[in-house]
Every structure is written in C-alpha cells, then in structure tokens.
Amino acid sequence: MRLAVRQAAKAPSFAEASDDLRELAGVSISATHLQRLCARVGQEWAQARDEEVEQFRQQQLKPGPAAAPAVAAVMLDGGRLQTRAAEEGRGVHKPAWQETKVACCLSLSSTEKAVDPQPEPPPALLDPPKVARLAVEMKARRAAGAARPEQGARGGPKSKKRRRSRRKRWQPRKLVRTVVASMADSDTFGWQVAAEVQRRRLGEAGRKACVCDGQKWNWTIFLLHLLPWGFVGILDFIHLAVHLYAAAQAVGGKPGEAWLLYEQWLRWAWSGEGKLLLGGLRQAAKRRGVLPPEAKEDDPRQVLADVVG
C-alpha cells in the first residue's frame, strides 16, 4: 500500500506508476485500481486532517513531539496546477488552472549570532545580468493566465538540474519537514496550517519565523494564526528584490543610475532598514508624479505605486 501510493504520487501517470510497481517492486496492480486506491487513501488522509483541525479549533488537539524545537519556520506560498472536471468519465474535460496553497513547516537547528553572519546581500542579487534575467522570469510567472510548462514532459522543455549549493556554516540545519497543501480557500487553509503548527509544537520554539511573498492571504494567515504564537514575519527576499529592481527602472534617469538606486534599496532591505527603504520608494514615486486612474500596468507611476504598496 505504501509503495503503491508513493509511486503513484511521483509518477507522471497512474499507468506509468503501475508499470513501475510491476517492474521494480513485483507488485501487479492495474492503473485504474491504483487510481481508485489513491483516491480512497487521499480521502482518508483529508478526513484525518479535518478531524485534527476541528480538535484544534475546540482546543483539544494534543501535540505530537515530546519536546518543542529550538527553532521553527513556516513558509507559505501559492502555486498552480491543472485540473479537469470531475464525474465526466475518462479523458480530460474542461481543463483549467487552479490555485494551490502550501505551507512548509520546519524544525531547525541553528546557533544565535551576536552580529549579522552575512551583512552583505547575496552576490547573485548584486550582479546586473542575473538580476535582469530574474526579473524577466518572475514577471513571466506572474503573467495572468500564463500556462506553466510541464517540467520534464515528453516533447516539452526539460527541467534543468539545479546544482546543490553547499550549506554555509552559519545557516540553520533542517531537522524535520512536514507540508500542508490544499486547494481550499485561504480561511480554511489558515486553520489547517495552525493545526499543524500546534501538532508539531512549532509555536513553542524559542525562535520562529514565517517566510512568504507579498500575497495578501499569506499575511492574513500570519496575522491570524502565527503572530499570536510570536512568529516573526519575513518577506521573501527574492520577490522583494525583483520589485525593487522594477521600481528603480521605473524611476528613469541617466544610464547606470537605476542600478545604483536598486543597489541602495537592496542594501537597506537586506539590513532591515524598512523605514529608509519605504521613504526612498515614496520619494521616487512622488518625483514621478501623480498616478492617474487610467494608468496601465506598465506605467512607471503604477509600478512605483505597486512597489510602495
């Protein structure tokens, strides 16, 4: 059962998972039966999750670990996946893109430092060609309605192997990771995340942070469910850097001035100088002029207003 569910989750299709199980594990199970089996197991897991959420809401959920971790992190993000209409028989009917919500819950081991162990921003974010390329890629991902290519699919673009970077000595070491993922609305998902934090005793950690991008539902979940436990909210720096780069380009000026402005804003952000950063962005927006109601998305005044927001 465990092998069947694991391989069905990893393989591109139930037919391929069926072949894999027969060849590699000596388990003969048809693709159709494998699909039904996984659907049933998934429903059982979802029911167990919902029961835990209800116990949490009734303040009756018992923590799992014997002791709370020293350091904890919850990372929130949204994604997209393709769906098809249910109860329509075989084949793909009414394909559509749907949003997923994911929370990565981590316990970590790290040593507190008296001074910032990395006062300089990552070198890649101070490299003009790399930053420009990153900005283009992020903009393409955010494009409304853009279909994401299937990574590694036959006939499609193949995923590039990422080179594993060596962990620096000051970086925390990951201990245990669990993931909460759902297609539910953000309110329902928030309770699912909170129940997992309670079950893992992450809220009792001495140091704890929530990392996410600027989507509103991320910060609503943080404010309602994680801030009361004392989590520190941290904006995902890659997203912020891309927005700062776009804002600097929107300011205009002589060649090279936009990069110098971006680098100044980036260093303020990296060192936690939020007030200086916001002040600089607001001054730049003010110099660009009043934003008209009919401004387009790529209007420099609109870009600056969005980044300030």
N, C-alpha and C positions, 0 to 999 in steps of 0.2 A: 504493500500500500504506500509506504513512504517513498520507495523508489519510483513508483508509478506517478505519484503526484509531483515529485521533484522534477522528473524528466519532462512531464507534460508542461510544467511551468517554464522550463528552459528551452524546449524545442520550438521551432517556428510554427509547427502544426501538430495536431494530435496524431496524424498519420506518421509523421517522422518520429514522434515520441514512441509510437507503437513499434516501429522498426528498431529503434534504439534499444528498447527494453528486450525485444526478442534476441537481438544480436549480442548485446553486451551483458544482459542480466539473466538470460534464459527464461524470461517471463513472457508468455504468449497472451496478449490481450488486444482486442480489436480497437481501432481508433474510435469508433462510436462508443464502445463500452468505457474506454478511457475518458472520453469527454463527459459521459454521464457520471462516472465515478468522481472526477474532479469537481464537477458542479455540485455534487452532493457534499463532498468534503468542504468545499468553499462555503456552502450554506451553513454547515455545522460550525465552522470557524467564525463566520459572521454572527451566528446566534450566540456563541460563547463570548464574543467581543461585546455584543449588545447587552448581554447579561452583566458583564463587568462594568460597562458604562452606567447601567441602572443602579448597580450596587454602589458605584462611586457617587452618583447623584443622591443616593439615600445615606451616604456617609457610612457604608458598610463594607467597602472594598478593602480587603486585607492585603498589605504589601507582600511581595514575593520574597525578595532577598532578606537575609538575616540582618544585614547592615547596609546603611546608606553609603553611596560612593563619596569620595572626597571631592570630585569634580564631575560636573554633568553638563551636557549640551543638548539642546533640542533645535534641530534645523528644519525650517518649514519651507516648502516650495510647491509650486504648481506645475503640472505638465499637461500633455495632451495625448490622447490615444484615439484610435479609430474604432468605432462601434458599428453594429448593424442592428436592424430591427429584430426584436425577439418574436418568437412564435410565428415566423414566416417560412418555416421549412428550411431545406438545405439551400446553401448558397448565401451570397451577401445581398441583403435587401436594405435599401435606404441607408447607405453608408454615411457616417457623419463623424466629425471630430468632437470629442467631449473632453472636458477638463478633469484632470485628476488632482487630488491634494495629497501631499506626502509629508510625513514628519519622521525624521531620522533622530532617534533617541539614543544618546551615547553616554556611557560612563567612561571616565578618562583618568589617567594618572599623569600628574604634572607637578612641577616644583614652582612655588611662587618666587618671583624675582623682585629685588628691591628697585631695579631700574629696568627700563624697556629693553628686552633682549634683541629686538630688531627695530631700532629707531628709524631706519630708512625704509621707504616703500619698496616692494618687490622690484627687482631690476626690469622685469618684463613690462611693468607699468610706467617705466621711465624711458622706454625705447619707442621713438616715434612711429616707425613702420609697424611694430607689433600692436601698439595701441590703436592705430588707424585700422588695421585689419580686424582687431577685436571689436571695434565699434561697428564696422560693417556687418560682421557676423551676428552680433547681438541685435542690430536693427532688423536684419532679415528674419531672425527668430520671432521678433515681436510683431512682425507684419500681420495684420488682421487677416485671418482666413488662410494663411500660408500653410500648405500641407507639408509636414515634415517627411523627408525621405526615409524609407525603411533601411536602417543600418544593416549592411551585410546581406540584403535581399538579393536573390538571383536577378541579374540584369540591372540592378540598381547600384548606386555608389556604395562602395565597401567602407566599413568603418576603419579608421586608422588606429593602429596600435599606439597607445599612449606610453611614453617612456616613463617608467616609475622613478619618481624623484626620491632621493634619499632623505629620510626624515632628519631634520636638524636637531641638535641636542636639546635645544630649549623648547621644541614643540611637544605638545602633550601626546601621550601614547594611548591609543584607543583600547579599551578593555572589552566592553560588551555593547553590541549594537542591536537594537530592535527597530522595526519600521512599522509605522501605521500609515496605511494608504487607503483612500476612499474616493468614490465619485459622489459622495453626499454633499449637501450644501455646507458652507463654512460653519454654521452654527452647530450642526450635528458633528462635523469633523472636530470642532474645538473640544467637545465633550469626550470624543474618542482619544484625543491627544492627552487631555487632562487625566483620564483614567489610566493611561499607560504610564504617565509621569508618576502617578500615585503608586501604581503596581510596582514600578521599578525603584521607588523611593528616591527619584532624581531631585524632587523638590527639597529633600533634606540635605542635599550636598552643601558643603561649605562654600564652594564657588560654583556658579551655574550661569549659563548664558543661553539666550535664544538668538539664533542667526537666521536672517531671512532677507529677501529683497523688499522693495517698497510697495508691494501689493497691499491694498487696504485690509483684506481678510486676514493676512498674516499678522498684522499689527493688532487687529481686533482680538484674535486668538491670544496673542501675547498679553494684551491688557486685561482680558477677562480671566484667563486661565493660568498664565505663567508669572506675570508680575506679582500677584498675591503671594507666590512662593518665594519671591525675591530674585527671580531670574533677571539678568541684565540684558536688555535688548541691544543687539548689534546688527547694523545694516550690512548686508553682504557687500563687501568692498568692490568686487568686480563690477557689479551693477552700478555702484556709485561712480567708479572711475569712468565708465563709459558715458554716463550722464554728464560728468564734469567736462569730459573731452568735447561732447556735443555743445555744451554751453560755451566753452572757450572758442570753438569755431564760430558760434553764432555771434559773438561779440565783434568779430571782424578786426580790421586794423592792418598794420604792416606785416609782411611775411615774417614768420617766426614769433610774432607777439602772442598769437593764440596758444602756441606750445608753452611759452613761458608762463602764461596765465594758468593754463591747465596744470602745469607742474607746481605752481604755487598753491592752487586749490587742493591738489592731490596731497601735498605735504601737510597742509592744515588738516585735511580729513584724516590722514594716517596717524597724525599725532593727537587726534581727538579735539582739535580746536574748532568745535562746531559753531561757536558764535562768530569767529573770524570768517569762517567759510560762508556762513549764511549772509554775513554783512557784505562780503565781496560779491556774492551772487546777486544780491539785491541791488547793489550799486551798479553792477553791469547791466541788469535788467532796466534800471531807471535811465541809464545813459542811452539805451537802445530806443526808448520812447514808450508811449502808452500802447498797450495791446488792444487792437480793435476787435470788436465782437466777431467780425467775419474772418479773422486771421486763419490761415491754413496751418496744417500741422507742421510744415517745414519752415514756416515764417520764423526768422531768428527771434523775434519777440515772444512767440509762442514757445519755442524751445527753451528760452531762458525762464519763462513763467513756469513751465513744467518742471524744470530742474529745481527751482526755488520751492515749488510745491512738494 
